[in-house]
Amino acid sequence: MATRVRSRSRSRCRGFIIRIINDASININFENDGPASKVSPMDTSFAPSVPSTPSVSRAAPSPWALAAAGTLFSFLWASAFIAGKIGFTACGPLTLLSLRFTLVGLVLAVALALQRQRLRVSGRAVLAGLLSNAVYLGLAYSGMTHVPAALTAIIVCTTPLLVVALGAWLGRERLGARAGWGLALAFGAVVMIMGQRLHLDGLAPWAVGLIAAGTLALALGTRLNQGVAGREDPWQVACAQLLASGLVLLPLAWATEGLQVRWGAAFWGSLLYQAGPVSLGTTLILLWLVRQGGASRASSFHLLSPFFSIALAVGLLGERLYPLDLLGLLPLVAGMALVLHRPAPARR
């Protein structure tokens, strides 16, 4: 009896998540004089395709282009943790994030207004942005106030495994045996590094738990973004996602931190760097990677983040480097190579 109840509960939970992913299509119109599904002419390559109309297929980007974009994404992503640590010396984490998201969102809104664009995005895009920005970073940055930046990045780089698990659970995406072994190898390396850090650094479990919960939100947001990439204008998506995230975090920052800021080079440098290259740059690169390679392969670039984070944390923040940190990078990079490997198509 208990087994049937648990099975029924899991089925209902899975069905609920599937409905969120499939039916989160309520369009948000900031103007009421047109259909919500119309895509702005800013970038027509992101218009949805019509199945009944034949179209010319585009050449897929080379593996080198994917690797270069993914590496840049990973570096920017990893550097955000370092910039965040620097910003924490001037204000609280939620204050920094709310100002960061609101600033870049307003800049994008002005740019779209100058182009006479109507900001129309789907509910799925907004939900994905809230999970990938407000929930993920709100939890991760709060935990990072008590956890080294390098370890935070190591925890976050487990996102690919969670994305794959969600995809398999929901029946959305399949990976071959090679990619599966690659993810397992890389995840094992991450667990090895994280276990040593927890033991030697004596970190607060609740802080690590916040980062882990934020990582789960990021995985779900990445999965939802797969339904956005290629169907909606990336500039409009980025604008809506960042504005929504900033507006959600702003009252939380006011209630918990009082929006107190010590104005200075640390604050402005951290804010402007995260608002520009990090927020805008990583959002657009991630949407492109998801569109070109799928959610799981796009998330696999998080596996490079610990390498950059450890190097930046040691060089800029003076964080301690353990020998096992470097040793763990070897299976991590090997696992990523297995995930990104695509066999050449058979000749006919």
N, C-alpha and C positions, 0 to 999 in steps of 0.2 A: 504494500500500500504506500509506504513512505517513498519507495523507489519510483512509483508511478507519479506521485505528487512532485518529486524533484524533477522528473523528466518533463512533466507538464509545465512546471515553472520555467525550466530552461527553454522550452519551445516558445512559451509566451514572451520571454525576454528577447530571444533571437528574432521572433516575429516583430516585436516592437522596434528593435534597431533597424530591421529591414525596411519597415514602414517609414522610419525617419529618413533613411537614405534614398528610398524610392520616391517618397511623396513630399519631401521637403522642397517643393517647387512653387511655393507661394511667392509670386513676384512682388518685389517692393518697388513701387513707383514713387519717385519724388516729384513727378509731374503727371497730371491725369489727362493728357491730351494725346495719348497714343498707346498702342499695345505694349504690354510689359515685356513681351518676348523679343521685341525688335532690338537688334544689335547695332550699336553706334558705328558710323562709318570710319571711326578713327583707325580701326584695324580690321578690315573685312576678312582677314584670314582666320579670325576666330568666330566667324558666323557658323551656326550649326548647318550640317550638311542635310540635303534632302534625299532620302533613299531612292525616290523614283527618278531622279535626275542624274544622268551620268556626269561624272566630274573627272578632271585630270588629277591623277594621284601625284603627290609631291614626293620628291626624293627624301628619304629618311636621312637625318643627320648622321655624320660619320661617328664611329665610336670615340674618336679623338675629340670631336666637338662636345659630345656628351660628357666625356671625362673632364674636359677643361671647364665646362659650365658647372659640373658637379663639384669639382675641386674648389672653384671660386665660391660657390654656394657654401661649401663646408668651411672654408676659411672665414668668410664673413659671419657665418653662424657661430663658429667657435670664438671669434673675436668679440662677439656681443657679450659673452660671459665676462670677459676681461673688462670691457667698457662698463658693464653693469657694476662690477666690483668697485671700479673707480668712482662711478656715480653714487654708490651707496655712502660715500664719505660726505656727500653734500645733501642727500635727501633719502627718503624711504623708497623701497623698491616699487610700491604701487604708485607713488607720486611720479617717479621717474618714468614708469611705463605709460601711465595715463597721459603725461605731457608728450612723450615720444609719439604715441599713436595718434593723438589729436593733432599734433603739429604736422606730421607728414600727411595725414588724412586731409587737413585743410589745404595744404599745398597742392595736393592732387585735385581737390575739388575746384580750386581756383583755375588750375590748368584745364580741367574739363570744361569749366564755364567759359573760358576764353575760346575754346574750340566749339562752343555752342553745343555741347554734348548734354544729353539728358541722362541722368544717373539712374539706370535701371538694371538691377541685378536680382537674381533669384534668392529665395529664402535659404536655399542650400548653400549659396556662396556666403551669405552673412553668417549662418550657423558654423560653417567651416572656419571662417575667419575668427569668430569668437572662441572656438575651441583651440585653434592654432596660435592665437595671440593672447587674448585676455585670460583664458583659463590656464593654458599651458604656462605662459610666462609669469602670470600672476602667482601661481603656485611655485614654479621653479625659482623665481627670483626671491620669493619669501623664504624658501628653504635655503637658498644660496647665501643668505645673510649669516648662516651658521655652518656652511659647507664650502670647502675650497672650490674655486671656479673649475679647475681641471676635473675634479670628481663629478661635478654637476654635468659637465659635457659628456663624461663617460656614461653616466646614467641615461642621459638623453639619447645617446647613440644606440640604445636598445630599441628605439622607435621602429626600425625595419622589422624586427621580430614580431612586434605587436601589430604592425600593419599586415604582415603576412598572416598572422593568427586570425585577425579580424576578417581578412579576405577569404581565408579558408573556411572559417566558421559561417560566413554569410554566403559562401559559394560565389564570390565575386572574381577571384583571381587565382590562377594556378601557377606554380613555379616548378621547374624541372628538378630532378634529383640533385644536379650539380649546384643550382642556386640554393636549394634547401640545405645541403651540406655546408655551403659557404656561409650562410646565415648562422648555422649552428656553431661553426668554427669561430666566427667573429664574436658571437654572443658569449661563447665560453671564455674568450679572451677578456671581454668586458667584465664578466663576473669575477674572473681571477684578479683583475686590477682593483675592482671595487671592494672585494672581500679583504684584500690587504689594507686598503685605505681605511675601511671601517675599523679594522683591528688596531692599526698603528696610530691613527689620528684621534680615536675616541670621539667620534661624531655623535650628535644627537639623532636617535632613530626617527623622531618625528620630523626633523628637517629633511632627512633622506626620503621619508615617506611622502612629504609634500612634492619633492622633485619627481618621485616615481609616479604620483598621481597626475602631475602635470604632463609627464611623458605619455601616459595613457590617453590624455585628452588630445595631445598632439597627434598620436597615431590615428585616432578617430577623425580628427580634422583633416589629416592627409588623405584618408580614405574618402571623405566627403568631397575634397577638392578634386578628386579624379572625375567626378561628375560635372565639375565646373570648367576645368581646363579644356580648351578647344571649342567650347560652346558659348562663352561669354567674353566680352572685351576685358583683357587682363588689367588695363588701367582702371576701368570702372570697378572691377572686382577688388583690386587693391585698395582703391579709395573707400569703398563701402566697408570692407573688412576692417581697415585701420580706424576709420571714424567710429564704427560701432564698438570696437574694442576700447578705444579711448573713452567714449561716453559711458561705457559700462564700468570701467575702472576708476573714473574720476570721482564719483561719489564714495566709492570704497576707500580711495586714498584720502579723501577729506575726512571720513569718519574714523579711520584707523591711524592716520599719520598727520592729520591736520594740514596737509599740503604744505608743510614747512620745507623751505629750500634755503641752503646757504649758497648764495650766488657767487660764482667764481669760475676759474678755469676748469676745475674738475667737473662741475655740473654742466657747463656749456659744451665742453669737449665731449663728454659722455652722451649728452642729449643729442647734439647735432650728428655725431657719428652714428648713433643708433637710429636716429630718425631717417637719415639718408641711405648710406650703403647697406645698413642692416635691415631696417624695416622695408623700405622700398625695393632695394636690390634683391634681397632674399625672397621676397614675395613673388616678384616677377620671374626670377630664375626658377623657383620651385614650380610655379604654374607651367612654365615651359618644359621642365624636366618631367613632370607628371604627364603632360600631353604627349611627349615624345617617347617615354620609356615605361609608363605605368607607375602607379603609386608605390609599389614595392621597390622597384629599382631606383626611383627618385629618393625614397627614404634611405636607401642603402648608403647614400653619400654621407649620412650622419656618422657612419663608421669612421670617417676621416677626422671628425671633429676632435676626438681625444688627442690626436697627434698635434694638431694646431693648438689646442687648448693647453696642453702640457707645456709646449714650447713657449707660448705667450705668457702663461701663468708664471713660469720659472723666470723668464727674461724680464717681464714688466712688473709682476707683483711679488717676485721673490718667494713663490711657493716652493715647498720642498719636493724634490724629484726622487722617487724610489727606483731601484734597478728593475723591479718587476714591471714598472710602468713602461719602460723601454722594451722589455722582453715581450710584454703583452701586445705591443704594436705589430709584431711579426705575424702572428696568426690573424690579427684583426685585418691587416691589409690583404693577406692571402684570402681570407673569407670574402672580402669585398670584390677581389678579382674574380672569384667563382660566381658571385652574384651577377656581376656585370657582363660576364662572358656570354656571348651569343654565338651558337654554332652557325657556320656559313650555310646559306640555303643550298639544297641539293640541286645540281644541274640536271636539266631534262634534255 
